[in-house]
Amino acid sequence: MKHPALVETHRVGPHTRERIVRAADCPALAAHGIAHVGVADAAVPYTMVRTDLPGAYFLACFEGEGRILLDGRWQRCTAGTACLAPAHVLHAFHAVPGRRWGFVWVRYGPETGQGPLINSSAPVLAKCAAEPIHAAVEGLFHEQAAGRQPWSLHHWGELIQGYVTRFAQPWHVEDRLAKLWEAVAAEPGRPWTLTELARRSHCSGEHLRRLCRRQLGRTPMQQVTYLRLRHAAAMLTGSDDKLEIIATAVGYANPFVFSNTFKRWTGWRPSEYRARKAA
């Protein structure tokens, strides 16, 4: 399948319908740092590419199928799945030929950044019952158009935030895995291996793979890469350290490998990422 060029794009097309409520018109969203929520019934040529997402972005599919770029890979997004993209990463998705794609989204504002939603155990793409949050957004639409009662808008906003938080920080995430990823995040430069990760989580490597796929949508080593690059992004914007020092600090002996991996996952080479943030 041909995917769109990764340049800033928002192409709707005549066969797609979008409905949006923005925080400027709804204080109930602004209270949670949400910039806007929306529902789309999308079809080709619907395409969205954001090269530097200013806030976290949640998307849940309730019907059909689309494609979404996460962790540097194009992946299927089908009914009953959702994704959560952190701030300041390359984020892209598009409809596929011959299929409609129904999804709901919640975009957080730049002042919120990653906020309390994105932690070391947050999933990237995982199973999700999309109907409840779809219903909550539809309820917000209805109240915004009809009554605009503050108490009702408040409750719809609370529900939307609650459903996103439930996905981002699921109660069923095993404590041993949460502690494992906290340890990796604390020592991104450590030479982590699947064997070491499995030993720390007190399970076999294969069982750890299954748990990570189900809960995070990543393999264990992909999760290590994500946490390393998240730390690298913070160093790039928060220090003047040379790229070689940053690469070593997050576990890459070869700065060229680090640079190529960073670009594949974020859309920018480290030097470009730093320059954009400094501009």
C-alpha positions in Angstrom: 0.0 0.0 0.0 1.3 3.5 -0.9 1.5 5.8 2.1 1.5 9.6 2.0 4.6 11.7 2.0 5.5 12.7 5.5 5.0 16.4 5.2 2.5 18.5 7.1 -0.9 17.6 5.7 -4.6 17.7 6.4 -6.6 16.4 3.4 -10.3 15.7 4.1 -11.8 15.1 0.6 -15.4 15.1 -0.5 -16.3 11.7 1.0 -15.2 12.3 4.6 -17.3 13.9 7.4 -15.6 15.4 10.4 -17.3 17.0 13.5 -15.2 18.9 16.0 -15.7 20.6 19.4 -12.9 22.9 20.4 -11.8 24.0 23.8 -12.4 27.7 22.9 -16.1 26.9 22.7 -16.2 24.4 25.5 -14.6 25.1 28.9 -15.3 21.5 30.0 -12.5 20.4 27.6 -10.1 23.2 28.5 -10.3 22.1 32.1 -8.5 18.9 31.1 -6.0 20.6 28.7 -7.9 19.1 25.8 -7.5 21.3 22.6 -10.4 19.6 20.7 -12.3 16.3 20.3 -13.9 15.0 17.1 -15.4 12.2 15.2 -14.6 11.2 11.6 -16.3 9.0 9.1 -13.3 8.9 6.7 -12.7 7.7 3.2 -9.9 8.1 0.6 -8.2 10.6 0.2 -8.4 11.5 3.9 -4.9 12.0 5.2 -3.4 13.6 8.3 0.3 14.2 8.9 1.6 16.2 11.8 5.4 16.5 11.9 5.6 18.0 15.4 2.4 17.1 17.4 2.3 19.8 20.2 0.3 17.6 22.6 -0.6 14.0 23.2 -3.1 12.6 20.7 -5.6 9.7 21.4 -7.5 8.0 18.5 -10.0 5.1 18.9 -11.5 3.3 15.9 -15.1 2.1 16.2 -15.7 1.1 12.6 -13.8 0.1 9.5 -10.1 0.3 9.0 -7.3 2.9 8.5 -3.5 3.1 8.7 -1.6 4.9 11.3 2.2 5.6 11.7 3.5 5.0 15.1 7.1 4.1 16.3 8.3 4.7 12.7 6.0 1.9 11.4 2.7 1.9 9.5 0.1 -0.2 11.3 -3.5 -1.2 10.8 -6.0 0.6 13.0 -9.3 -1.4 13.0 -12.5 -1.4 15.0 -11.8 -2.1 18.7 -8.3 -0.6 18.7 -6.9 2.7 19.8 -3.6 4.5 19.8 -1.9 7.1 22.0 0.8 9.3 20.5 3.0 11.4 22.8 3.7 15.1 22.1 6.5 16.2 19.7 6.6 13.1 17.5 5.8 12.5 13.9 2.2 11.4 13.8 0.3 10.4 10.6 -2.7 8.4 9.5 -4.9 7.9 6.5 -7.9 6.1 5.1 -7.4 3.0 2.9 -9.0 2.3 -0.5 -12.3 0.6 -0.5 -12.8 1.0 3.3 -14.5 3.6 5.4 -12.9 4.4 8.7 -14.9 5.6 11.7 -12.9 7.0 14.6 -13.0 9.4 17.5 -10.1 11.5 18.6 -9.0 13.6 21.6 -6.1 16.0 21.1 -4.4 17.7 24.0 -3.0 21.2 23.9 0.7 22.2 23.9 0.5 23.6 27.4 -0.4 20.1 28.6 2.4 18.4 26.6 2.5 14.8 27.5 0.7 15.6 30.8 -0.1 12.9 33.2 -1.3 10.6 30.5 1.9 9.4 28.9 4.1 7.4 31.3 6.6 4.6 30.8 3.7 2.0 30.6 1.4 3.9 28.2 0.3 1.8 25.2 1.0 2.9 21.7 -1.6 0.8 19.9 -3.8 -1.7 21.8 -7.3 -3.1 22.1 -9.9 -0.6 23.2 -13.7 -0.6 23.5 -14.2 2.5 21.4 -18.0 2.7 21.8 -18.1 4.4 25.3 -15.8 7.3 24.4 -17.5 7.6 21.0 -20.8 7.9 22.9 -19.3 10.4 25.3 -18.1 12.6 22.4 -21.5 12.3 20.7 -23.1 13.4 23.9 -20.8 16.4 24.1 -21.8 17.3 20.5 -25.5 17.1 21.3 -25.2 19.2 24.5 -23.0 21.8 22.7 -25.5 22.2 19.9 -28.7 22.0 22.0 -28.5 22.9 25.7 -25.0 24.1 26.5 -25.7 23.5 30.2 -22.5 23.8 32.1 -23.2 20.9 34.4 -23.9 18.6 31.4 -20.9 19.7 29.5 -18.8 19.1 32.6 -20.0 15.5 32.9 -19.3 14.8 29.3 -15.8 16.2 29.6 -15.1 14.2 32.7 -16.2 11.0 30.9 -14.0 11.7 27.8 -11.0 12.4 30.0 -11.7 9.3 32.1 -11.9 7.0 29.1 -8.6 8.3 27.7 -7.0 8.0 31.1 -8.3 4.4 31.4 -6.6 3.5 28.1 -3.4 5.4 28.9 -3.1 4.0 32.5 -5.0 0.8 32.5 -5.6 -0.6 36.0 -4.8 -4.1 34.7 -1.2 -3.4 33.8 0.8 -5.7 36.0 2.8 -4.0 38.7 5.9 -5.9 37.8 5.8 -4.5 34.2 5.1 -1.0 35.4 8.2 -1.2 37.7 10.2 -2.8 34.8 9.6 0.2 32.5 10.2 2.7 35.3 13.6 1.0 35.7 14.4 1.2 32.0 13.3 4.8 31.9 15.6 5.6 34.8 18.6 3.9 33.1 18.2 4.3 29.3 21.9 3.9 28.7 22.0 0.4 30.3 22.6 -2.4 27.7 19.1 -3.9 28.1 18.4 -7.2 26.5 15.3 -9.3 26.4 16.9 -11.8 28.7 17.5 -9.1 31.3 14.0 -7.6 30.9 12.5 -11.1 31.4 14.6 -11.8 34.4 13.5 -8.5 36.1 9.9 -9.2 35.3 10.1 -12.8 36.6 8.7 -14.4 33.4 10.0 -16.0 30.3 11.0 -13.9 27.3 8.1 -15.3 25.2 5.6 -14.5 28.0 7.0 -10.9 28.3 6.6 -10.5 24.5 2.9 -11.5 24.7 2.3 -9.2 27.7 3.9 -6.3 25.9 2.1 -6.9 22.6 -1.3 -7.0 24.4 -0.8 -4.1 26.8 1.5 -1.8 24.9 1.3 -2.7 21.2 5.1 -3.0 21.2 7.7 -5.7 21.7 9.8 -5.4 24.8 12.8 -4.1 22.9 10.6 -1.6 20.9 9.5 -0.3 24.3 13.1 0.1 25.3 13.8 2.0 22.1 10.8 4.3 22.8 11.9 5.1 26.3 15.5 5.7 25.1 14.4 8.1 22.4 12.0 9.9 24.7 14.9 10.5 27.1 17.1 11.6 24.1 14.4 14.1 23.0 14.4 15.6 26.5 18.2 15.9 26.4 18.2 17.5 23.0 15.9 20.3 24.1 17.1 20.6 27.7 20.9 20.6 27.3 23.7 21.6 24.9 25.3 18.2 25.0 26.9 16.9 21.8 25.0 14.2 19.9 27.7 11.7 20.7 27.2 12.2 24.4 23.4 12.0 24.1 23.7 8.8 22.0 25.9 7.2 24.6 23.6 8.3 27.4 20.7 6.4 25.9 22.5 3.3 25.0 23.9 3.8 21.5 27.6 3.3 21.0 27.3 4.5 17.4 25.9 8.0 16.9 24.9 7.3 13.3 22.7 4.4 14.4 21.2 6.6 17.1 20.5 9.4 14.5 18.9 7.0 12.0 16.7 5.4 14.7 15.7 8.8 16.1 14.7 10.0 12.6 12.7 6.8 11.9 10.7 7.2 15.1 10.3 11.0 15.3 10.6 12.1 11.7 13.6 14.3 12.4 17.3 13.8 12.8 18.5 14.8 16.3 20.1 18.0 15.1 16.9 19.0 13.2 14.8 18.2 16.2 17.0 20.4 18.5 17.0 23.3 15.9 13.2 23.2 15.6 12.8 23.4 19.4 15.2 26.3 19.6 13.5 28.3 16.9 
